């Protein structure tokens, strides 16, 4: 039996098995087996696949992967938002490789990757699914392009494909501490009341992975699936924005319904509707901020500015200017919303906000 046959056998057995107290251990072991086979499926099978990937050098302040089925308008969106030309036409699979473009917004350079259309079964290597998904794993944000005329079906199929290869959309990393040890058996602890998982199930899942010595600490109530994600260590947790294109072809009620779905935006690439709001949401979801620097006795440099991630400290600002600054750093003066008064004298650990002005004083 090949890996694909084994995977489909396990999937059939999971769908046949009733979910109740008596079968939870059996289901847990099946899910662990399934995750193990899927991981094997994703590993390159030798020399043949080496030259096939889309190696696009990471550039700019953030990277966004544009994913969707063929002919939903990905290339049209890339052409409108960036200065790049990606071939767009009325037939499927117009784009056959990865085409990078750069969106310039609020002084940030955001790299947008137009990936070939995904088809059902991409995770198993159909179409060019595997390479598309490998690029998506390196992105900071997934922009899922959907056809407003086709409703929710595309979204469910794409989410399933990405879920299969270990990309988790709009989910937090499970709060489980897990460490493999050399000896001492399995030590299991939980800091809360567990309703979805217990010690026996954890041991059975670990034994399926041939792990017999480990430390496991549940800091929150997690399911067996989340435990398997932690054991695999190759899961990627990405924010995702669902973009419904072609809203000029559906009723206003349907547009209203789609616009109110969580993490969703409605646009029309052909009529250039709502694209400015899409850029604002990209900025928000990428958690970008822009800060300005100031030299002593001079006005702030509002032309330049540094692009950082939300939650960055003065230390990150120093690194962004030059690596050597931290070693001669004395203190910083900050004007803006992150301080109680302006200017405030702060140290390396001070967290900066959007549009703060920073002056660094050296020793």
C-alpha angles and dihedrals in degrees: 000000000000123000093258092054091048091050093051091047091053092045090052092049092049091051091047095049117091114233110236141119093279096053101040094097092048091049091047092055091046091052090050090051091048093051090048094053092045090054089052090050092056095052112097110257097221142293096332095074097042099091095038102077124102101245105192115170113240110244139161127032098300140006126229123190116211108212130177147116118290116285100017094121104266095138092044090054091049091050092051099044098040138034091245123109116225115179110252125184141152095263129081124262095024088147112060102168137031114283117195124207134173124233113203110208129157090344094306125119108219115190111222117195118203103206126194115266116279119228129199109282093032092135089060089054101265116151106352089311098133096056092043090053093046089058091046089058090062094053127100092218137017116222104199110201114205135180110244090207092061099053123206100335095090092048093053093047094048093046089051092051092049092043089054092058095046102263109135114197123212092347131126120236109263110259096235124131110215129174130166113225134196096236144346102086124251116324111197127191136163129198093200141032108285116216102164101041140027138191095268092052091048090052092048092050091048091048089053086059089046090245111143101160118051146123117236125183121177109206091178138019102279132174126237088256091059091048089053089051090054093048092050092053091195099093120121121209111205135172111240132202118199112215116194108203129191095043088153087073099055135064122274090245090057091048089052092049093049093046091057095053114108115272091001134135128185119216142159114215094188094054094031093234123167096352094131089058089050090057091050091051091048089056091048096048093045087055092226125167132183123218130183129222127219133198121217112277093005133098118258119276100247092166095064120030132161124260113220139161122264109268094035118148134215086266089062089049090053092050090049091055097042136327094235096058096083092062092057097035116131104167140315133234114219130194116188147058096314092070135067092226134007124277099020123181110233142171134233095280096058111121114229128216133215113292096009117153115225132194116188119210115203128207 
